[in-house]
Amino acid sequence: MNWDRDSRGWPNRGWSRFAEVRPHRWHIQEAGAGSGPRLLFLHGAGASTHSWRDVLPRLVPGHHVMALDLPGQGFTRLGNRMRCGLGAMAEDIAALLAAEGFRPDAIVGHSAGAAIALRLAIDLETPPGRIVAINGALQNFPGVAGVLFPALARLLALNPLTAVAVARTTTTASVRRLIASTGSQIDAAGLGLYHRLITDRAHVDATLAMMAQWQLSGLLAELPRVAMPVLFLAGGRDKAVPPETSDRAAGRVAAGRCRLYPELGHLMHEEDPTAIAVEIAAFAGARASAS
């Protein structure tokens, strides 16, 4: 995505800025700096800061919020295509946080962003006090799919024409079907933003690279090392990540608990931003009042 060309009308555009922290040029949205809890927001694969468009304003000014686009996705310019996997992205985000002097009290991650949040919780020298995992993608594909799906992603990512084909053939109807396949229903404005992303070649290419390099086994084995409280929010209608995944992960984290929203799908924070913002504020507020 090109900022000069594509940012018009982008949600919370006034909070956007860029940071050159190797190897990427990061797109960051930050607001509400002050004495409130510091919250870091990490979107899922194929999304961007737009995913938090209605959550962040509900948390400002009582919180200091920062959201970023993952490497190569949205408006973050990818500096090294081989750093799109879970471990590498966590390392690069940690470097960004250090450069920015931003120490989050809590990290909120959606889907693959929840896995990155948990990786950061284990790896950061000064870990966050709390994690909120929204429909966390914390399960490998079962059986033969666990071998074939990542291999297919790697094959597609190696072909420079794949991203071009996806970007050129994506229609409003196909985006609507894609979102519906996750079990969520979002408004026309949200569908339009996803359409803008999926028709951008660089965004699609980086998402494919992320899929190709994604490895969860190490993180899943280390979940018992996560010491801070973790709130797992699960959508009962999620067709992308079964809600049982969140429940199992909560059982492997010492201070984990899971809350189910039966009527929401994978993009639950876009479907009901008020409810999710209330959950985040209550959870982060408990951390802030205890410090």
C-alpha positions in Angstrom: 0.0 0.0 0.0 1.3 3.4 -0.9 0.5 6.1 1.7 0.3 9.0 -0.7 -2.0 7.1 -3.1 -4.0 4.9 -0.8 -4.4 6.6 2.6 -7.3 8.9 1.8 -10.2 8.0 4.1 -8.2 5.4 6.0 -9.5 4.9 9.5 -7.8 7.0 12.3 -5.5 8.4 9.7 -4.7 11.4 11.9 -3.0 9.0 14.3 -0.7 7.6 11.7 3.1 8.1 11.4 6.1 6.1 10.2 9.2 4.8 11.9 12.3 3.6 10.2 13.5 0.7 12.5 15.5 -1.9 10.6 14.7 -3.8 8.6 11.2 -2.3 8.0 9.5 1.1 7.6 6.7 0.7 10.1 3.2 2.3 9.9 2.1 3.1 13.4 -1.1 4.6 14.8 -0.7 6.0 18.2 -3.0 8.1 20.4 -4.0 8.9 24.0 -0.5 9.4 25.4 -0.7 10.0 29.1 -0.9 8.2 32.4 -3.3 5.5 31.3 -2.3 1.9 30.6 -0.2 1.4 27.5 -1.8 -1.0 25.0 -0.2 -2.5 21.9 -2.5 -3.9 19.2 -1.4 -6.5 16.7 -3.7 -7.5 13.8 -4.0 -10.9 12.1 -2.6 -12.1 8.8 -3.9 -10.2 5.8 -5.3 -7.3 7.9 -3.9 -4.0 9.1 -4.5 -1.2 11.6 -7.9 -0.8 10.0 -9.0 -3.9 11.9 -9.0 -1.8 15.2 -10.7 1.2 13.6 -13.7 1.2 16.0 -11.9 -0.3 19.1 -9.1 2.3 19.5 -11.4 5.4 19.7 -13.3 3.7 22.5 -10.2 3.3 24.5 -8.8 6.9 24.1 -8.1 9.0 26.1 -8.2 6.6 29.1 -5.4 4.5 27.5 -2.2 5.1 25.5 -2.8 3.0 22.4 -0.4 1.9 19.7 -1.3 -0.2 16.7 1.0 -1.2 13.9 0.9 -2.9 10.5 2.8 -6.1 10.4 5.8 -6.3 8.0 4.7 -5.8 4.4 1.0 -5.6 5.3 -1.0 -2.4 5.2 1.3 0.5 5.0 4.4 -1.1 6.6 7.1 -1.4 4.0 8.8 -4.8 4.1 12.5 -4.5 4.4 13.4 -8.2 4.4 11.1 -10.8 2.9 12.7 -13.6 5.0 11.5 -12.0 8.2 7.8 -12.7 7.9 7.6 -15.7 10.3 6.5 -15.7 13.9 9.9 -15.5 15.6 11.3 -12.9 13.2 8.3 -10.7 13.4 8.3 -10.8 17.2 12.0 -9.9 17.2 11.5 -7.0 14.8 8.5 -5.7 16.8 10.5 -5.9 20.0 13.2 -3.8 18.3 10.6 -1.3 17.2 9.2 -1.0 20.7 12.7 -0.5 22.1 13.4 2.2 19.6 10.1 3.9 20.4 10.5 3.6 24.1 7.1 2.0 24.3 6.7 -0.6 27.0 3.1 -2.0 26.8 1.2 -2.8 29.9 -0.9 -5.1 27.8 -0.8 -6.5 24.3 -4.0 -7.2 22.3 -3.6 -9.6 19.4 -6.1 -10.9 16.9 -5.7 -14.3 15.3 -2.1 -14.6 14.2 -1.5 -11.4 16.1 -2.4 -13.2 19.3 0.4 -15.7 18.6 2.9 -12.8 18.1 1.6 -11.3 21.4 2.3 -14.5 23.3 5.7 -14.8 21.6 6.6 -11.3 22.8 5.3 -12.1 26.3 7.9 -14.9 26.5 10.8 -13.1 24.8 10.6 -9.4 25.9 13.1 -8.4 28.5 10.3 -6.3 30.1 7.2 -8.4 29.3 3.7 -6.9 29.3 1.6 -7.3 32.4 -1.3 -8.9 30.5 -2.3 -10.4 27.1 -5.7 -10.3 25.3 -5.9 -13.0 22.6 -8.9 -12.5 20.3 -9.7 -15.7 18.4 -6.0 -16.6 18.7 -4.6 -18.7 15.9 -2.9 -21.2 18.2 -3.4 -24.5 16.5 -1.6 -26.2 13.7 -3.7 -27.7 10.9 -4.4 -31.3 11.8 -3.1 -34.3 9.9 -2.0 -34.1 6.3 -3.3 -30.5 6.0 -0.6 -29.5 8.5 1.9 -30.5 5.8 0.1 -29.5 2.7 -1.2 -26.1 3.6 2.1 -24.5 4.6 3.8 -26.2 1.6 1.2 -24.7 -0.7 1.7 -21.3 0.8 5.4 -21.6 0.3 4.9 -22.6 -3.4 2.5 -19.7 -4.0 4.9 -17.3 -2.2 7.7 -18.3 -4.5 5.7 -17.3 -7.6 5.9 -13.6 -8.1 2.8 -13.7 -10.2 0.6 -15.1 -7.5 0.1 -11.8 -5.7 -0.6 -10.1 -9.0 -3.3 -12.7 -9.9 -4.9 -12.4 -6.5 -4.9 -8.6 -6.6 -6.3 -8.5 -10.1 -9.1 -11.0 -9.7 -10.4 -9.9 -6.3 -13.9 -8.4 -6.5 -16.3 -6.9 -4.0 -18.3 -10.1 -4.1 -15.3 -12.3 -3.5 -14.3 -10.2 -0.5 -17.8 -10.5 0.9 -17.6 -14.3 0.5 -14.2 -14.4 2.1 -15.3 -12.5 5.2 -18.5 -14.5 5.5 -16.4 -17.7 5.4 -14.8 -16.6 8.7 -18.3 -16.5 10.4 -18.4 -12.8 10.7 -20.7 -10.1 9.2 -19.2 -6.6 8.9 -20.5 -3.4 7.4 -19.9 -2.2 3.8 -17.2 0.2 4.9 -15.2 -2.6 6.5 -15.6 -4.8 3.4 -14.4 -1.9 1.3 -11.2 -1.6 3.4 -10.5 -5.3 3.0 -11.1 -5.0 -0.7 -8.5 -2.2 -0.9 -6.0 -4.4 1.0 -6.6 -7.6 -1.0 -6.2 -5.8 -4.3 -2.8 -4.5 -3.4 0.0 -6.7 -4.7 2.6 -5.9 -2.0 0.1 -6.6 0.8 -0.9 -10.0 -0.7 2.7 -10.9 -1.3 3.7 -10.2 2.3 0.7 -12.1 3.6 1.7 -15.2 1.5 5.2 -14.9 2.8 3.9 -14.8 6.4 1.9 -18.0 5.7 4.8 -19.7 4.1 7.2 -19.0 7.1 4.6 -19.5 9.9 5.6 -22.1 12.5 3.6 -22.5 15.7 5.1 -25.6 17.2 7.8 -23.8 19.3 5.3 -21.3 20.8 2.7 -24.0 21.6 5.3 -26.0 23.5 6.2 -22.9 25.5 2.7 -21.7 26.4 3.2 -22.9 30.0 6.0 -20.4 30.3 3.6 -17.5 29.9 3.4 -16.2 33.4 1.1 -13.1 33.1 -2.7 -13.3 33.0 -4.1 -14.0 29.5 -7.7 -13.3 28.5 -8.8 -15.4 25.5 -11.8 -14.1 23.7 -13.5 -16.5 21.4 -16.3 -16.1 18.9 -18.8 -19.0 18.9 -19.4 -18.5 15.1 -15.7 -18.4 14.2 -15.2 -20.6 11.2 -11.4 -19.8 10.8 -10.3 -20.6 14.4 -12.6 -22.9 16.3 -13.5 -21.5 19.8 -12.2 -24.7 21.3 -8.7 -23.6 20.3 -8.9 -20.6 22.7 -10.3 -22.8 25.5 -7.4 -25.3 25.1 -4.8 -22.6 25.0 -6.3 -21.0 28.2 -5.9 -24.3 29.9 -2.2 -24.4 29.1 -1.4 -20.9 30.4 -1.1 -20.7 34.2 -3.2 -17.6 34.5 -5.4 -18.1 31.4 -9.1 -17.8 31.1 -11.5 -17.9 28.2 -14.6 -16.0 27.5 -17.0 -17.0 24.7 -19.2 -14.7 22.6 -21.6 -17.2 21.0 -23.0 -14.8 18.4 -19.7 -13.4 17.0 -17.3 -14.8 14.4 -13.6 -14.5 13.7 -13.7 -10.7 13.3 -15.5 -10.3 16.6 -13.7 -7.0 17.4 -15.0 -5.5 14.1 -18.5 -6.9 14.6 -18.9 -5.6 18.2 -16.1 -3.1 19.0 -17.9 -1.8 22.0 -18.1 -5.1 23.8 -14.5 -5.9 23.0 -13.2 -2.5 24.0 -15.0 -2.9 27.4 -13.3 -6.3 27.8 -9.9 -4.8 27.0 -10.4 -1.8 29.3 -11.5 -3.9 32.2 -8.6 -6.3 31.8 -6.0 -3.6 31.3 -7.5 -1.5 34.0 -7.1 -4.3 36.5 -3.4 -4.4 35.6 -3.0 -0.6 35.9 -4.7 -0.3 39.3 -2.5 -3.1 40.7 0.7 -1.3 39.7 
